[in-house]
Amino acid sequence: MKAIEEIVREQQEFFKKGKTYSYEFRKEQLDKLRTSIKSHEQELLDALKKDLNKPAFEAYGTEIGLVLDELSFVRRHLKKWMKPERVHTSLVNFPSKSRIFKDPYGVALIMSPWNYPVLLTLDPLIGAIAAGNCAAVKPSNYSPNVSALIKKMLEEIYPAEYVSVIEGGREANQSLLSQKFDYIFFTGSVKVGKLVMESASHNLTPVSLELGGKSPCIVDETADLELAAKRIVWGKYINAGQTCVAPDYLLVHEKVKDELLEKIVFTIKKFYGPAPQASESFPKIVNMKHYERLMGLMGSGKVIIGGNGDAKRVQIAPTVLDEVSWDSPVMQEEIFGPILPVLTFSSMKEAMELVNDRPKPLACYYFTRKSERERSLLQKVSFGGGCINDTIMHLVSSHMPFGGVGNSGMGGYHGKDSFDTFSHRKSILKKSSLIDMPLRYPPYKDLYFKMMKMIMK
């Protein structure tokens, strides 16, 4: 196996050859990736089952299908995105033309997590390829079957000097971060994201950080509670809650709390049956370390449903915790598991203040029938993105950027935003050689000064 330093050096040399700049080259590489995903579809489903016990429907709908959708969207629009963008030229620069060129950065490092190991590895790679970069891909060590399969797939279709896959744990991560990349795209925890940003700062490398945080789900007294229960349960417990944009906690109006909890309990039983912690169709917790951490949070409140796990299967039942306080252990960290703590509020002003008093979340969900309250929340609460009367579904669109703000990350991607993320926007002014206005040259004259003030105002 080649040393990481050698892999990065070879990619830098390959990029300098300029092969990645053409539309034809990029299109061909995207098509290769699509063909590979289609031909390895069953292997991907099997690997996701082994690593996370994901049922085929969930694995395809939340990972493989989304990647294929993104590929189709990017492939369809890429030629238009690559064209230089004509922009207005100020009168000061008359006569001239102004354009913005979209340049690839060079060699990008993509570090992906274990919870959606196919989606969160290949989606950023699509953006890097579309923008004309080479890429070093570092999948998570916690999803070994998917990581090994992605390595196999990418090595089948791409030379290592163009796209390489580096497996390994913390040591490999540290070695990669010590290299000089032209762009770093990281998806993972806030703690590790800070280390990535610190490492990137040594080389002034631009970064995208897709992190997480405690994403609130707010339900006011006007909401359709039956619909809210279904969409909250689905969004919270898909992938056993191991989703960066899962509703982390429920903030419900005190008048409708009991009714909503009844509907949530009913929905959990309807969706997952009497023993989801022993189900072949309910995802497992990624490893025992996280299983024990999550089970340790069960004492943070009164268990309304769930609260039990199966250590042999590393599975935890969908759990709802009532009588939780803001100081409870479950409220001190991102849960990243199938536990939903419940808190209450008495007015939307109070609810917004409670959210704003904490680090900016990656997502926020609000269930209401009042459009003026919706507008107020969107204006006054800062978060990465979210939904009104739904959960999670905002991130499936290739038309909208997905990303965090503040403590939940920086930068966005999906669709054109992925292309833009991995592209440097290079501004070029082309000035006419036929006319050379004397206005800017010394010696400066009073008349020129008056003319400049007329133009620049």
Secondary structure by P-SEA (a helix, b strand, c coil): cccaaaaaaaaaaaaaacccccaaaaaaaaaaaaaaaaaaaaaaaaaaaaaccccaaaaaaacaaaaaaaaaaaaacccccccbbbbbbcccccccccbbbbbbccbbbbbbbccaaaaaaaaaaaaaaaabbbbbbbccccaaaaaaaaaaaaaaccccccbbbbbbcaaaaaaaaaccccbbbbbccaaaaaaaaaaaaaccbbbbbbcccbbbbbbccccaaaaaaaaaaaaaccccccccccccccccccccaaaaaaaaaaaaaacccccccccccccccccaaaaaaaaaaccccccccccccccccccccbbbbcccccccccccccccccbbbbbbbccaaaaaaaaaacccccbbbbbcccaaaaaaaaacccccccccccccccccccccccccccccccccccaaaaaaaaccbbbbbbbbcccccccccccccaaaaaaaaaacc
